[in-house]
């Protein structure tokens, strides 16, 4: 029993377990698992103060390795083994410095120590997301643990995802401080209070953010192309998309009283099919948005096009960021267009672009975004990760977003981060229908 106690109180063991348990909110996204992120890092804050100063970096490697290596397993789906290894272990080696940086200041107390760790952590994250090259480093960060905690998500509208990260770390640090000072009762009251605030906040937002009007009908189709993501959509792919659309249309009531918008996934439909799709949109009285591969000298431009219910093209935008392994042309000058239909300002963007900070400039004039997606090459975890990015972008920019994916995520999230419909089951063909107010 004494040996067991020594093991569980060993700071190295605590750092490892704390990092390992941080995976729970990533792989089991529900509101209670997400609450865990606000308290599970506290043991690591506590333990790092018990580690010798010259060994804090090793403590960082242990904590971040236990957390990041499992959540980056999907790297091996689309990278060579050596590159996936370097990418995941490389980031662990980089961010482990946040536990070591505070050693540069000789005279400090626990509060200053924790504050330096938090500021270093947030600062390094800001650099990683915004600097060239490393901004393509799609790493599951702490803020990814929050996708249903609406009260916390609203912070992103004021400070971006960095505010969420700061809040999570600050709450964990405060709890760790109480543990170090052996204020167990205060720590328990603190945990209960934080959970109560979040639960009340979530209830309030869900209750007051509901819209009464239903002035728009949305359909999103989820279907994988027959020949995989590298191939253009063929005749059977388009036929299948049409059939799924017709099935969805049959379920919509009062079709004549609302505009119906249909979104297809990112499956590179060729320009040769433009006339067919224009006729289809006109025949079914729908606004059809789809992904199109346009001809260029070497590689296709990856564009998203909207056709109105008269069969006329009214909106076109281009993908500006290449996903890993993707071969497309990037426009030298890209203008983000939008169209206004019945006082609803609509724009579009494609898949990987929703990961980048410049997304803000693309949607600042719009209230509704259509986003075709294809995550088929990245494994089953990536669609869930991508969905969380979509939620962040919706809240940061107060824009409603509808996605349609080849394999997921296909869902509708409103400007407050509330998922009104979906997501559809990953890797399963289907469609979602939503009548909502914008």
C-alpha positions in Angstrom: 0.0 0.0 0.0 2.8 2.4 0.9 4.6 1.6 -2.4 1.3 2.3 -4.3 0.9 5.6 -2.6 4.5 6.6 -3.5 3.8 5.8 -7.1 0.6 7.8 -7.5 2.1 10.8 -5.7 5.3 10.7 -7.7 5.3 13.9 -9.8 6.5 12.1 -12.9 3.6 9.7 -12.7 1.2 12.6 -12.1 2.5 14.4 -15.2 2.0 11.3 -17.3 -1.5 10.5 -16.1 -2.6 14.2 -16.3 -1.5 14.3 -20.0 -3.0 10.9 -20.7 -6.4 11.8 -19.2 -6.5 15.0 -21.3 -7.2 12.8 -24.3 -10.7 12.0 -22.9 -12.4 15.3 -24.0 -10.8 14.8 -27.5 -12.0 11.3 -28.1 -15.3 11.4 -26.1 -16.8 14.8 -26.8 -19.7 15.4 -24.5 -20.3 18.3 -22.1 -19.1 16.4 -18.9 -16.0 15.1 -20.6 -15.3 18.7 -21.7 -15.5 19.9 -18.1 -12.7 17.6 -17.3 -10.3 19.7 -19.4 -10.7 22.5 -16.8 -9.4 20.3 -14.0 -7.2 17.5 -15.4 -4.2 19.8 -16.1 -4.2 21.0 -12.5 -2.3 17.9 -11.3 0.4 18.7 -14.0 0.7 22.3 -12.7 1.0 20.8 -9.2 3.5 18.1 -10.2 5.8 20.4 -12.2 6.5 22.5 -9.0 7.7 19.3 -7.4 10.2 18.5 -10.2 13.8 19.7 -10.0 14.2 22.9 -12.0 16.7 21.5 -14.4 14.4 18.6 -15.2 11.2 20.5 -15.9 11.7 20.2 -19.7 11.7 16.4 -19.2 8.4 16.8 -17.3 7.0 18.8 -20.2 8.0 16.0 -22.6 6.2 13.4 -20.4 3.0 15.4 -20.1 2.7 16.7 -23.6 3.8 13.3 -25.1 1.1 11.5 -23.2 -1.5 13.9 -24.5 -0.4 14.9 -28.0 1.0 11.6 -29.4 -2.4 9.8 -29.1 -4.3 12.7 -30.6 -2.0 12.9 -33.6 -2.2 9.3 -34.5 -4.1 10.3 -37.7 -0.9 11.9 -39.1 0.1 8.3 -40.1 -2.9 8.1 -42.5 -1.5 10.7 -44.9 2.2 11.2 -44.1 5.2 8.9 -44.5 6.0 7.2 -41.1 9.2 9.2 -40.7 7.4 12.5 -41.3 4.5 11.7 -39.1 6.9 10.8 -36.3 8.8 14.0 -36.7 5.7 16.1 -36.8 4.1 14.7 -33.7 7.3 14.3 -31.6 8.6 17.6 -33.0 5.6 19.5 -31.6 5.9 17.7 -28.3 9.6 18.7 -28.1 8.7 22.3 -28.9 5.8 22.9 -26.6 7.5 21.1 -23.7 9.5 24.3 -23.2 6.5 26.0 -21.6 7.3 24.2 -18.3 11.0 25.2 -18.6 10.7 28.9 -19.6 9.8 30.0 -16.0 13.3 28.8 -14.8 14.8 31.8 -16.6 13.4 34.0 -13.7 15.2 33.2 -10.5 13.1 34.9 -7.9 9.5 34.0 -8.2 6.6 32.5 -6.3 4.0 29.9 -7.4 1.6 32.5 -8.9 4.3 34.0 -11.0 5.5 30.6 -12.0 2.1 29.5 -13.2 1.5 32.8 -14.9 4.7 32.5 -16.9 3.7 28.9 -17.9 0.2 30.1 -19.1 1.5 33.1 -21.0 4.2 31.0 -22.6 1.7 28.3 -23.6 -0.7 30.8 -25.1 2.0 32.8 -26.8 3.6 29.7 -28.4 0.1 28.7 -29.6 -0.5 32.1 -31.2 2.9 31.8 -33.0 2.2 28.3 -34.2 -1.2 29.2 -35.7 -0.1 32.4 -37.4 3.5 32.0 -38.6 4.3 30.6 -42.0 5.0 26.9 -42.3 4.0 26.1 -38.7 0.5 27.4 -39.3 -0.1 24.3 -41.4 0.8 22.2 -38.4 -2.7 21.0 -37.5 -2.3 20.0 -33.9 -5.1 19.2 -31.5 -4.8 22.0 -28.9 -6.5 22.5 -25.5 -9.3 24.6 -27.0 -10.3 21.7 -29.1 -11.7 20.1 -25.9 -14.5 22.6 -26.0 -17.1 22.2 -28.7 -20.3 21.8 -26.7 -19.5 24.0 -23.8 -21.4 27.0 -25.2 -20.7 29.4 -22.3 -17.0 29.0 -22.8 -17.1 29.0 -26.6 -18.6 32.6 -26.6 -15.2 33.9 -25.5 -14.0 33.1 -29.0 -16.1 36.0 -30.4 -14.0 38.5 -28.4 -10.5 36.9 -28.1 -10.5 34.0 -30.6 -9.6 30.5 -29.5 -6.7 32.0 -27.5 -9.1 33.3 -24.9 -10.5 29.8 -24.5 -7.0 28.4 -24.0 -6.1 31.1 -21.5 -9.3 30.4 -19.5 -8.8 26.6 -19.4 -5.2 27.0 -18.2 -6.0 29.7 -15.7 -8.7 27.6 -14.0 -6.4 24.6 -13.8 -3.6 26.8 -12.4 -6.0 28.2 -9.7 -7.1 24.7 -8.7 -3.4 23.6 -8.6 -2.6 26.6 -6.3 -5.3 25.5 -3.9 -3.9 21.9 -3.9 -0.4 23.1 -3.2 -1.6 25.3 -0.3 -3.6 22.2 0.9 -6.9 24.1 0.7 -9.0 21.0 -0.2 -12.4 22.4 0.8 -11.7 25.6 -1.2 -10.7 23.4 -4.2 -13.9 21.4 -4.0 -16.0 24.5 -3.8 -14.1 26.0 -6.7 -14.7 23.0 -8.9 -18.4 22.9 -8.1 -18.8 26.6 -8.7 -17.1 26.4 -12.1 -19.2 23.5 -13.2 -22.4 25.3 -12.0 -21.5 28.4 -13.9 -20.9 26.5 -17.1 -24.1 24.5 -16.9 -26.2 27.6 -16.2 -24.4 29.5 -19.0 -25.0 26.7 -21.5 -28.7 26.5 -20.6 -29.1 30.2 -20.9 -27.5 30.4 -24.3 -29.5 27.5 -25.7 -32.7 29.1 -24.4 -32.2 32.6 -25.6 -30.3 32.0 -28.9 -33.2 30.1 -30.5 -34.7 31.7 -33.6 -38.5 31.8 -34.0 -38.5 32.6 -37.7 -37.9 29.9 -40.4 -37.1 31.8 -43.6 -34.8 29.4 -45.2 -34.5 25.7 -46.0 -31.1 24.0 -46.1 -30.1 20.6 -47.5 -26.6 19.1 -47.1 -25.5 15.9 -48.9 -22.9 13.5 -47.6 -21.5 11.1 -50.2 -18.0 9.9 -51.2 -16.9 9.8 -54.8 -16.7 6.4 -56.5 -13.0 6.6 -57.3 -11.7 8.3 -54.2 -10.7 11.8 -53.3 -8.0 12.1 -56.0 -10.4 11.6 -58.9 -12.9 14.0 -60.4 -16.6 13.3 -59.8 -17.8 10.9 -62.5 -21.3 10.3 -63.9 -22.3 7.9 -61.1 -21.2 10.3 -58.4 -23.3 13.2 -59.8 -26.2 10.9 -60.4 -26.0 9.8 -56.8 -25.8 13.3 -55.5 -28.9 14.2 -57.6 -30.9 11.2 -56.3 -30.0 12.1 -52.6 -31.1 15.7 -53.3 -34.4 14.6 -54.8 -35.1 12.3 -51.7 -34.3 15.2 -49.4 -36.5 17.6 -51.4 -39.4 15.2 -51.0 -39.3 15.7 -47.3 -39.5 19.5 -47.3 -43.0 21.0 -46.7 -44.2 24.2 -48.3 -41.5 24.3 -50.9 -42.9 27.4 -52.6 -42.8 29.5 -49.4 -39.0 29.4 -48.8 -35.8 29.5 -50.8 -34.2 26.0 -50.8 -30.4 25.8 -50.7 -28.6 22.6 -51.4 -25.0 22.0 -50.7 -22.9 19.2 -52.1 -19.5 18.0 -50.8 -16.0 18.7 -52.0 -15.8 16.2 -54.8 -14.3 18.1 -57.8 -17.1 18.2 -60.4 -15.7 19.1 -63.8 -16.8 22.1 -65.9 -18.3 19.8 -68.4 -21.2 19.1 -66.1 -22.1 22.7 -65.5 -25.0 22.7 -68.0 -26.5 19.5 -66.4 -26.3 21.0 -62.9 -27.8 24.3 -64.1 -30.8 22.3 -65.6 -31.1 20.3 -62.4 -31.3 23.4 -60.2 -33.9 25.0 -62.5 -36.0 21.9 -62.7 -36.1 21.5 -58.9 -36.3 25.2 -58.0 -33.3 25.1 -55.8 -30.1 27.1 -55.2 -27.3 24.5 -55.7 -23.8 25.0 -54.3 -21.1 22.5 -55.4 -17.4 22.0 -55.7 -15.9 22.4 -59.1 -12.5 21.7 -60.7 -11.8 24.4 -63.2 -9.3 24.1 -66.0 -5.9 25.7 -65.6 -2.5 25.3 -67.2 -1.1 22.6 -64.9 -3.5 21.9 -62.0 -7.2 22.5 -61.5 -8.5 25.5 -59.5 -10.6 24.2 -56.7 -13.7 26.4 -56.7 -17.1 26.5 -55.1 -20.0 27.6 -57.2 -23.6 28.5 -56.5 -26.3 28.2 -59.2 -29.7 29.9 -58.5 -33.2 28.4 -59.2 -33.1 29.8 -62.7 -29.9 27.9 -63.5 -27.7 30.9 -63.5 -24.3 31.0 -61.7 -24.5 33.7 -59.0 -21.5 33.0 -56.8 -18.0 31.6 -57.2 -15.1 31.5 -54.7 -11.7 29.7 -54.7 -9.9 27.5 -52.2 -6.7 29.4 -51.0 -5.0 26.8 -48.8 -3.8 23.3 -49.9 -4.5 20.4 -47.6 -1.6 17.9 -47.2 -1.0 16.0 -50.4 -3.5 18.1 -52.3 -2.7 19.2 -55.9 -4.6 22.3 -56.9 -3.7 25.7 -58.3 -4.0 28.7 -55.9 -5.3 32.0 -57.4 -2.7 34.7 -57.5 -5.4 37.2 -56.4 -8.5 35.8 -54.7 -11.5 38.0 -54.1 -14.1 36.5 -51.7 -17.5 37.1 -53.2 -20.9 37.0 -51.6 -24.5 37.2 -52.8 -27.6 38.6 -51.0 -30.8 36.6 -51.3 -33.9 37.8 -49.5 -31.7 39.9 -47.1 -29.5 36.9 -46.3 -25.8 37.6 -47.3 -24.3 34.3 -48.4 -20.7 33.3 -49.1 -18.8 30.1 -49.6 -15.4 28.6 -48.8 -13.8 25.2 -49.0 -12.7 22.6 -46.4 -9.1 23.3 -45.3 -9.6 27.1 -45.6 -11.7 27.0 -42.4 -8.6 26.1 -40.4 -6.8 29.4 -41.1 -7.0 32.8 -39.4 -7.5 34.6 -42.7 -11.0 33.1 -42.8 -12.1 36.2 -40.9 -11.5 38.5 -43.8 -13.3 36.2 -46.2 -16.7 36.1 -44.3 -16.8 39.6 -42.7 -19.7 40.7 -45.0 -21.8 37.6 -44.7 -24.2 35.9 -42.4 -24.3 32.4 -43.9 -21.5 30.2 -45.2 -21.7 27.1 -47.4 -18.6 24.9 -47.0 -18.0 21.7 -49.0 -15.5 19.4 -47.3 -13.5 16.3 -48.0 -11.5 14.6 -45.2 -11.5 11.2 -46.7 -7.7 10.8 -46.6 -7.1 11.6 -42.9 -8.8 8.8 -41.0 -11.9 8.8 -38.7 -10.7 11.3 -36.1 -10.1 14.2 -38.5 -13.7 14.8 -39.3 -14.5 15.4 -35.6 -11.5 17.7 -35.3 -12.6 19.6 -38.4 -16.1 20.0 -37.0 -14.6 21.8 -34.0 -12.8 24.2 -36.2 -16.0 25.0 -38.0 -17.7 25.7 -34.6 -14.8 28.1 -33.6 -15.1 29.9 -37.0 -18.9 30.3 -36.6 -18.5 31.9 -33.1 -15.5 34.0 -33.9 -17.2 35.6 -36.9 -20.8 35.3 -35.8 -21.7 33.5 -39.0 -24.0 30.5 -39.6 -22.2 27.6 -41.3 -23.5 24.6 -43.3 -21.0 21.9 -44.3 -21.4 19.0 -46.6 -18.7 16.4 -46.7 -17.7 13.3 -48.6 -17.4 11.5 -45.3 -18.0 14.0 -42.5 -18.5 16.4 -40.9 -21.9 17.3 -42.4 -23.8 19.6 -40.1 -25.2 23.1 -39.5 -23.9 25.3 -36.7 -25.4 28.7 -36.0 -23.5 31.9 -35.1 -23.6 31.1 -31.4 -21.9 27.7 -31.8 -25.2 25.7 -31.4 -25.3 22.7 -33.7 -28.9 22.9 -35.0 -28.7 19.8 -37.2 -26.2 16.9 -37.5 -23.6 15.9 -37.7 -24.3 12.9 -40.0 -22.6 9.7 -39.1 -19.0 9.6 -40.3 -18.4 7.6 -43.5 -22.1 7.0 -44.0 -24.0 8.3 -47.0 -27.0 10.5 -46.3 -28.4 14.0 -46.1 -29.7 16.5 -43.6 -32.6 18.9 -43.9 -33.1 22.0 -41.8 -35.6 24.8 -41.8 -34.1 27.7 -39.8 -33.9 31.5 -39.5 -30.8 33.5 -40.6 
